[in-house]
Amino acid sequence: MSNQMHLFSFIMHSPINHTVGSWALPGDDRLEGLASTDYWKEMGETLERGCFDAAFFADIPAAFDQYRDSADDAIKYGVCWPSHDPLIPLAIMASATKHLGLVMTKSISAISPYYMVRSLSTLDYISGGRVGWNVVTGHVRAEHRAAGLNMQMEHDARYDRADEYLDICRELWNGIEPGAIVADKETGIYADPAQVRRVNHHGEHLDCEATPPVLPSAQGHPVLFQAGSSNRGQTFAVNNAEAIFAVQHKIEGMKKFMADVSALAESEGKPEPRVTFGVQIIVADTDEEAEKLQKELSDNVILDAALARLSGTLGVDFSKHDLDKPMQMQKTQGGQGSMKTKTDPGLGTLRDLAIFNGTSTSMPQIVGSPETVANKLEEIWRETGCFGFNITPTTSNKSVVDFVDKVVPLLQERGALRKTYAATTLRGNMED
């Protein structure tokens, strides 16, 4: 277990984060914030004031179109549509902060390794080494259609390609040696070509012949995150990621996940991975007020909107299923680990699951007063030995401010959370 709890804020540049319909609730200013640089600066400043490791952007690069074989419901209810490129708000946050990490989800399905490295590492270099990359293989059908890909690769094959993809990225990241940049103004020599290695990769899935395009940052290259929860996904994660993001509904499931990935890492000869669990915080002055807010959030979720999200994420058209029966395991080329998590019989019928998933994307909700929330976070952290939490807001930016102002000081007083940053790079702060 880490000496201190590490916090990440789960964000999207969309009308919602993970709570369907939240844009229409009182106190939510996301619609205005979509077009505002000040909004994202303030979000970054708030998270840095709360000593978060990073803003962690999720991404849905194309409108969900699995439900009723159409994107209409996603569009109609603003379910992660529109979804803007997370790189831009993170660049804005970088300009307003000095220590906050900048993590973005980027799918490898339609972007070449060269252009991925060029994009991510430009921000990593400019920000002084604060960027992280949540590597996803591309499980949403709409993304493949949007990119002109004729078919979605089979689940495990996507991870085989991803292994090769990251091999190329590492070659590009490591291609400029420490003494390569001469920058001698008298001779006019900028760099020593002998210390810049050209990549010449021709593999099973990918080809790349290129000179590394971006200078190494203060942390060398972006910190790698991964959220694979299937067997193949976990193998990819322990071999490539510096931190793993997971969703489990109960402490028992969290403990099992931790034990499974630890055993897998040992068998692969890799260090024990850092694991962060996704949670949704619903905090108010009293437990009763927080529970009332929880019900309001759930009651606000429109069923068709929730089913559009669930269908798009899992790759199954749930308009063809009986909503009043528990969800059964479905064959999918979408998120197989997510599918397994969501078939927990404790989540009730498909209708119940859709509403719960529409409220928190099936992340467990921690509901109560600041003291109650702090107690529960500390309990989970200490009992599971996890690295920390990805916290998804409800209403934005209000719920983020409430957490930072009301819960963070309690965690700091207990010594569970840092009061100051130890480093200026994301990797450095994650090692604190």
N, C-alpha and C positions, 0 to 999 in steps of 0.2 A: 504494500500500500504506500502511496505517495505520502510524504510528510504533511502536505497540505492539499486540500481539495482544489481541483482545477475546474474552472467554469468556462463554458463556451455558450454564446447566445445564438440560437438557431433562427435564421432570418431568411426572408425571400424578398426580392424586389418585384412584388406582385400585390394585388389588392388584399391578399391574406398571407399569413404564414402557414399555420397548420389548423386554424379554426375557421371552418367554412362559415361565411356570412359575417365574419367579425368586422369587416369594413363598414357594415351598416349599424354597428352598435355605438351607443354614446361613449365618448372618450377615445374613440379610435380615429386617428388622423392620417391613416395610411394613404387614402386616396390623394390627399393634398401632398403627402410626402413623396409620392411616386415621382413627381416632377420638381422636387425641391432639393437643391444641394444642401441647404441649411438643415433639412430634416436628417440627412445621413450624417452630417457633421455632428449634430447634437446626439444622435444615436451612438456614434463612436465615442464622443466625450463622456456620455453616461456610462458606457461599458468600461471605459478606462478608469473612470472614477470608482467603479465597482470592482476593479482589479481582475476583470475577466481575462483569461488567456487570449481569447479571440472572439471576434464576430465570425460566425460559421454560416455561410450562405448555402442553403439548399438551392436546387435549380430544377425546374421542369421546362426543358428547352422548346417543347411544342405542346399545343393544347391537347389535353386528354381527349381521345376520340373512340375509346373502347365501348363506353356505355351507349347502348342503342346504335352502335356503329356510327357515332356522330360526335362532333365537338360541341353541339348546340347547348347542352346543359352546362358544360364547363364555361362557355362564353356567357350564357345567360346569367349565371350566378357568380361570375368572377372567381371561379375555382382555379386558382393559379394561372389565370389568364387575364390580361397579358402577363408575361413573365420576362422581365428584362435581364440582360446580361449582368451577372453579379460582379464582374470585374469593375464595372464603372462605379457603383456605390462604394465598393471597397477602396477604390482609388481616392474617392472623396473622403472617406473615413481616415485614410492614411494621412491626408493633408491636415487633419484636425487632431491627430494623436501622435504620441511618440513611442508608446510601448505596446499598444493593442495589436494582437495578431490579426491577420486578414486571411481567412480561410474561405475558399470557394469550391463548390462542387462543379466539376467539369467532366462531361462525358467524353470518352475516347472514340465513340462510334463514328463520328463524321469529321473529326479534326486530326490532322496528321501529327505525329510526335513532334516534328520540327516546329510547327506553328503553335502547338500547345506550349512547348518550352519557351518559345519567343514571347508569347503573351504573358504567361505566369511569371517568368523570370524577369521580365521588364519591371513589373510592379515589385517583385521581391528585391530587385537591385535598388530601385528608387526609394523604397520604404526602409532601407537599411536592414533587410533580412527579416521581414515580418509575415511573409506569405506562407500559407499552407494550401495543399491541394487535396480535396476529397475525391479520390479517383473512383469513377463509376463507369461500368462497361456499357451502359445504355440499355435499360430494360423496358422502356416505354415505346410501344409500337409507333405512336405518333412521331416520335423523334426520327425513326428510321424512314418513315414516309416523307417527312419534311426534308430530309437530307438527300432524297432520291435513291435511297438504298432499296434494292428490289425485295430483300427479305431480311428478317431479323435473324441473326445468328442463333444457333442452339445455345442454351444457357452455359454449359461447361466450355464450349468452344470460345465463347466471349472472353472467358478468363484465360484460356490458352493464348489468345491474341493479346490480352492485356499484359501478360508476362513479357511477351516480346516487345510490346509497346514501351513498357517501362525500361527495358534493357536499352532501347534507343534513347530514351530521355536521359538515362544516366550517362550514356556515352556523350551526349550533347552537353550535359551539366559538367562533366569531368574533363572536357576536351581542352579547356584553357588552363594551362599550368600556372602556378603562383607567380613565376617570374616573367610571364609572357608579355606583360604590358611594360614597355620601356618609356614611352611618352617623353622622348628626348627632343626638346624644342630646338636645340642647336643643330642636331643632325637631321631632324625631321622624321626620325624613325619612331613610329607609334608602338609597334609590337614586333616580337620575334616570331616569325612563322614556324620556326622549329619547335616552339613550345605551344603551338595550337594544333591539336590533332583533328584531322578531318574524319568525319564519320562515314563509313562505307559499309552499310548494313543491307544485306539481302537475305531475308528470312522466309519462313513459311507463309506469314500473313502480311508482312510489311517490308518496304524498301525505303532506304534513306541514304542519300549521298549529300553531305552538307558540312560546312564549317559551322561550329557553334556560333549562334547569333547574338548571345547576350553574355555580358560579364558575370562571373559568380558574385552573389550577394555576400553580405556580412555573415550569413549562415550557410553559405555554399550553394544550397538549392532549397526549394520549398519543402516544408515538412509534409510528409505523405500521410493522409488519412484514408481509411477504407471502412465500408459498412457491410461487407459481405457476411451473410449469416447462414447461407447454405454450406454444405460440406466443402464444395469447391471454392466458394467465396471465402470461407475461413482460411483455407490453405493459401489462397492468394494473399489474404490480409496479413497473416503471420509472416509471410516471406517478403512482403513489400512495404507494409505500413508501419509508421512509427506510433500510430494510435488507431484504435478500432472503435467505431461508433456502433452501438447496439440498442435495440428496443426489447425490453422484457417487462412483462406486466407486474411481476411480483419479485420479492427478494429471493425466493427460492430459485426462480428462473434465472435471475442475475447471477447467483452463485454458481449454478450449473454452467451457464455460459462462460463465466470466468474460468471454471475448472476445465472445461472443454478446450478453450483456446490456449490455456496454459499448457495442457498436455500435448496439444497439437504443435505448439511452438517448440516444446522440448524435443518432440519426435523429429521435427524439421531442423533441429540444431539452431534455433533462433532464440533471442532473449524473450523473456516473458513480456507480452505486449501490454501497453497501456490501454485500458478500456474505459470509455465514457458511455454512460447510459442516458438515453433521452428521457426527459421528464417535462411535464407541463405544470407550471406553478400557478395556482390561483390563490392569491393572498389578499386579505382584507384585515381590517382592524380587529375583528373577532372571528372565531370559527364559524359562527352562525351566518355572518355576513358573507364569508367566503363560500359557504355551501349554497347560499342563495345565488351568488354570482355564478357558481358552477352550473346550477340549474338553468339560469338565464342563457348561458352560453350554449348549453345543450338544446334548449327549447328553440333557440334561434336557427339551428341547423335545418335546412330544407333537405328532405330525403333525397330527391333527385340529384341535388348538388352533391350530397355525400356519396351517393352511388356512382356518380361520374368520377369522383376522385378514387374511390375504392376500385372501380373497374379499370381505370387507367393505370393505377399503380400495380395491380396484380395481373393485368393482361387477361381479364375475364369479363364478359358482358353480363353483369348481374341483373339486367332487365329480364333475363330469361330464367331467373331462379326464384324459388319460393322464399319470400322475405320472412316468413314466419317459421322457418326451420333453421337450425344451426347451419353455419357455413361448413361445407365439406371440403376436404383437400382437393384442389383442382390441378390438373396438369397444365403447366404454364411455362412459357419461355420468359416470363416477366420475373418479378422478385420472388424466388422460391423460398428463401428464408423468411421473408415477410409473410408469404402465404402460410407457412407453417405456424408462425407466431399468431396469426389472426384466426386460426382454426381452434384456438383454445376454447373448449366448451364453456368455460366460465364467462365468456363474453356474450353468451345468450344467442338469440336468433340473428339471422343475417341483417334484419332491420336494426336490431340493437347494435350490432357491430358497425353498421354503416354510420349510425349517429355518433357512436363513440369515436370511430375513426375520423369522422368529419369534424369532431371537436378537437382531437389531439393527435391525429394520425396514429392512434392506438398507443401512444406513449402514456405511461401511468401518470395520473394527475395527483399532485400533492396540494391539498386544499386546507386552508386554515389561516389562523393569525400568523404574524411574523414568527412568533415563538414556536408555534406548531410546525410551520414549514421548516424552520432552521433545525428543529429537533429531528424531523423526518429525513432531511437531507443528510444530516450528520450520522443518523442511524444507518442509512443505506450505505454511505461511504465507508463507515467503520466496519460494518458487518460483512460487506461484500469484498472490501479491499480494492474497489474500483478506483480509477484515476480521478474521476470527477463526473461532470454532468453536462450534457447539451440541453439547455433550457429553452423551450419554445414559448414565446409569449402568447397571450390571448388577444387582448386589444393592444394596438401599437400606437404610440410608443409608451402609453401609460403603464402597462403592466411591467415593462422593463424598468421604468423609473421607480415604480413601487417596490420591486424586488431589490433594486440597488439601494434605495433609501431605507427600507424597512427590514430586510432580511440580511443583507450583506454585513451591516455592523454587528449583528448578533453572531454571525459565523466568525468574524474577525476577533471579537472579544473572547471567543472560546479557543482561539488559536487554530481553527480549522481552515482559515482562509487568509492569504497574504494581505498585508496592509500596504505594501509597496512592491513594485516590481524589482526583480533581481537582475534583469538583463534588458537589453534593447531589442533582442531578436526573439522570434516566436520559439525557436528551438531552445534557446537559453532559458526562457521563462517556463517552458514545459519540463525542463530538467531541474527546476527549483524544488 
